Amino acid sequence: MPKLIRITTVPLSLKLLLKDQMKFMSKAGFEVIMVSADGKEWRDVLKNEDCRHEIIPFTRKITPLKDLYCIWLLVQLFKKEKPDVVHTHTPKAGLLGMIAARLARVPVRIHTVAGLPHTLSSDSKRRLLIRTEKLTYQFATEIWPNAQSLRDLILSEGLAEPEKVKVIGEGSSNGVDLEVFDRANLQENHLVAATMRVSPGENEFVMLAAGRLVKDKGIEDLVEAYLASKIVNRSKLVLLGDFEQELDPLERKTINKINDHPRIVHVPWTDHVPYYLAISDVFIHASYREGFPNVMLEAGAMCCPVICSDIPGNTELAKPMKTALVYPVGQVDALKEAMEFGFVKREVMQGFAENLYQLVRSKYDRKLVHQEILNQYYRLLDNGK
């Protein structure tokens, strides 16, 4: 039985970004070990995936001494477990996991890339992040960007040798669960609860954003555009997610507007995303940096119209005026106009949503994505014989 170790920096990534994947690999015949830092999400991860786990005290910041200690712990773990494959996700887990796997002579070392943090960093930090990214790729057997546009960016910046960089299937790290994100399968009590939480008025236009409430996700642009729009008194903006002020903080004035404005509804993160999509008239993804956006897959599966920025990753799914309404990233006026267009042209937006729905169902079913990843594991293991 081949042994697979999957590593993320925090357990939240195992819970949300890779849900069901470790369970799938276990049923396919792998012995699977999950690794991340400690966190409240571990209980849910263990219950859902039913695989072994190990805790390594990763941090999400630059902490050289702690990082060296984590590399040492990982090397000891790999020497003890002797995995056939180590597969990492997220920047810190990728860097430390790939270095340790190489030191421990693990034969297959894979790192999935879901975004490049240096693209939005200042010059000094940018240089450091580029160096660490290159180091991660150097120690990996293969690099799997989860979008074709991300692969193109990696190669254009000379971060890795082309033969190492491979997009799996049509992209995406995990696809979308078409049974969970299906209007026909929603439970009435949860739908009622979501509706009561938002409390939309009669004919009120509901706009939803879901994910971390941080600058990188365009939340400041979104709030500013909404409050300046002509539809602010005929709509509600729902922000589903948690603040991360220690890593990518929003300005205090933005947080105050979110907390105080009567037409902005902040809902702390919940697993009931499909229910909020079901009661929304449009989904907005204003992100500045993205790999392959899971939330847009989920909106597509729910046939919810999408407004999004024109960044690489988003444009894998969002074809302008075909599957989504796309605006230039960072342009608040353009985002405001897109909101107003969505309000007025609801039939047009629904047509985009139906096109996206067909695309998502045909290419991004989670079962298909899991099978393709499994096929790639087999390919790499066979090549190593």
Long-range contacts (C-beta under 8 A, 24 or more apart in sequence): 1-29, 1-30, 1-31, 2-29, 2-30, 2-31, 2-84, 2-85, 2-377, 2-381, 3-30, 3-31, 3-32, 3-33, 3-81, 3-82, 3-83, 3-84, 3-85, 4-30, 4-31, 4-32, 4-33, 4-83, 4-84, 4-85, 4-86, 4-87, 4-377, 5-32, 5-33, 5-34, 5-35, 5-77, 5-78, 5-81, 5-83, 5-85, 5-86, 5-87, 6-32, 6-33, 6-34, 6-35, 6-87, 6-88, 6-89, 7-34, 7-35, 7-36, 7-56, 7-74, 7-86, 7-87, 7-88, 7-89, 7-93, 7-97, 8-35, 8-36, 8-88, 8-89, 8-90, 8-93, 9-36, 9-37, 9-58, 9-60, 9-90, 9-91, 9-92, 9-93, 10-36, 10-37, 10-39, 10-41, 10-58, 10-60, 10-90, 11-36, 11-37, 11-38, 11-39, 11-40, 11-41, 11-42, 11-45, 12-39, 12-41, 13-89, 13-90, 14-41, 14-45, 14-49, 15-41, 15-44, 15-45, 15-48, 16-294, 17-89, 17-114, 17-173, 17-174, 17-294, 18-89, 18-173, 18-174, 19-48, 19-174, 19-177, 20-48, 20-49, 20-174, 20-177, 20-366, 20-370, 21-174, 21-370, 21-373, 22-49, 22-51, 23-48, 23-49, 23-50, 23-51, 24-370, 24-374, 25-370, 25-373, 25-374, 25-377, 26-50, 26-51, 28-374, 30-377, 33-81, 33-83, 35-74, 35-77, 35-93, 35-97, 36-93, 58-92, 58-93, 58-96, 59-92, 60-92, 60-247, 61-247, 62-128, 67-92, 67-95, 67-96, 70-96, 71-96, 71-99, 71-100, 71-103, 74-100, 74-101, 74-104, 75-100, 75-103, 75-104, 78-104, 78-106, 79-104, 84-108, 84-381, 85-109, 85-110, 85-377, 85-380, 85-381, 86-110, 87-111, 87-112, 88-112, 89-114, 89-173, 90-114, 91-117, 91-129, 91-132, 91-133, 91-136, 94-136, 94-140, 95-132, 95-135, 95-136, 98-135, 98-136, 98-137, 98-139, 98-140, 99-135, 99-139, 101-139, 102-139, 107-141, 107-381, 107-384, 108-141, 108-377, 108-380, 108-381, 108-384, 109-139, 109-140, 109-141, 109-142, 110-140, 110-141, 110-142, 110-143, 110-144, 110-380, 111-136, 111-137, 111-140, 111-142, 111-143, 111-144, 112-144, 112-145, 112-146, 112-173, 113-143, 113-144, 113-145, 113-146, 113-150, 113-154, 113-291, 114-145, 114-146, 114-150, 114-173, 114-291, 114-292, 115-150, 115-289, 115-290, 115-291, 115-313, 116-150, 116-153, 116-154, 116-289, 117-289, 119-153, 119-289, 120-216, 120-288, 120-289, 130-157, 130-159, 133-159, 134-159, 134-160, 137-164, 140-164, 141-380, 142-166, 142-380, 144-168, 144-376, 145-291, 146-171, 146-172, 146-173, 146-291, 146-292, 147-171, 147-172, 147-291, 147-292, 147-312, 147-313, 147-316, 148-316, 149-312, 149-313, 149-315, 149-316, 150-291, 150-292, 150-312, 150-313, 152-312, 153-312, 166-376, 168-369, 168-372, 168-373, 168-376, 169-363, 169-368, 169-369, 169-372, 170-363, 170-364, 171-292, 171-316, 172-292, 172-294, 172-297, 172-364, 172-369, 173-291, 173-292, 173-294, 173-369, 174-294, 174-366, 174-369, 174-370, 175-297, 175-364, 175-365, 175-366, 175-367, 175-368, 175-369, 175-370, 176-294, 176-297, 176-298, 176-300, 176-301, 176-360, 176-364, 176-365, 176-366, 177-366, 178-301, 178-361, 178-365, 178-366, 180-274, 181-273, 181-274, 181-277, 181-298, 181-301, 181-302, 182-274, 182-301, 182-302, 183-274, 183-278, 183-302, 183-303, 186-274, 186-275, 186-278, 190-272, 190-275, 191-275, 191-278, 191-279, 193-272, 193-275, 194-272, 194-275, 194-276, 194-278, 194-279, 195-279, 197-265, 197-267, 198-236, 198-238, 198-265, 198-267, 198-276, 198-279, 199-265, 200-236, 200-279, 203-234, 204-234, 204-235, 204-236, 205-231, 205-234, 205-235, 205-236, 205-281, 205-282, 205-342, 205-343, 206-235, 206-236, 206-238, 206-279, 206-280, 206-281, 206-282, 207-235, 207-236, 207-237, 207-238, 207-280, 207-281, 207-282, 207-283, 207-284, 207-339, 207-342, 208-238, 208-240, 208-276, 208-277, 208-280, 208-282, 208-283, 208-284, 208-304, 209-237, 209-238, 209-239, 209-240, 209-241, 209-283, 209-284, 209-285, 209-286, 210-240, 210-241, 210-273, 210-276, 210-277, 210-283, 210-295, 210-298, 211-240, 211-241, 211-285, 211-287, 211-295, 212-241, 212-242, 212-244, 212-248, 213-239, 213-241, 213-242, 213-243, 213-244, 213-250, 213-258, 213-266, 214-243, 214-244, 214-247, 214-248, 214-249, 214-250, 215-248, 215-249, 215-250, 215-288, 216-248, 216-287, 216-288, 216-289, 217-286, 217-287, 217-288, 218-285, 218-286, 218-287, 218-288, 218-309, 218-329, 218-330, 219-250, 219-254, 219-286, 220-250, 220-251, 220-254, 221-286, 221-330, 221-332, 221-335, 222-284, 222-286, 222-335, 223-254, 223-257, 223-258, 223-264, 224-254, 224-332, 225-332, 225-333, 225-335, 225-336, 225-339, 226-264, 226-336, 226-339, 227-257, 227-261, 228-332, 228-336, 229-336, 229-339, 229-340, 230-340, 231-339, 231-340, 231-343, 232-263, 233-263, 234-343, 235-263, 235-339, 235-343, 236-263, 236-264, 236-265, 237-263, 237-264, 237-265, 238-265, 238-267, 238-276, 238-280, 239-264, 239-265, 239-266, 239-267, 240-267, 240-269, 240-270, 240-273, 240-276, 241-267, 241-268, 241-269, 242-268, 242-269, 273-298, 274-298, 274-302, 277-302, 277-304, 278-302, 278-304, 280-304, 281-305, 281-342, 281-343, 281-346, 282-306, 282-307, 282-339, 282-342, 282-349, 283-307, 284-308, 284-335, 284-339, 285-309, 285-314, 286-329, 286-335, 287-311, 287-313, 287-314, 287-329, 288-329, 288-330, 289-313, 290-314, 292-316, 293-317, 296-324, 297-360, 297-364, 299-356, 300-353, 300-356, 300-357, 300-359, 300-360, 300-364, 301-357, 301-360, 301-361, 303-350, 303-353, 303-354, 303-356, 303-357, 304-353, 305-342, 305-346, 305-349, 305-350, 305-352, 305-353, 306-352, 306-353, 306-356, 307-335, 307-338, 307-339, 307-342, 309-335, 317-356, 317-359, 317-360, 318-356, 319-355, 321-352, 322-352, 322-355, 323-352, 323-355, 323-356, 323-359, 324-352, 324-356, 325-349, 325-352
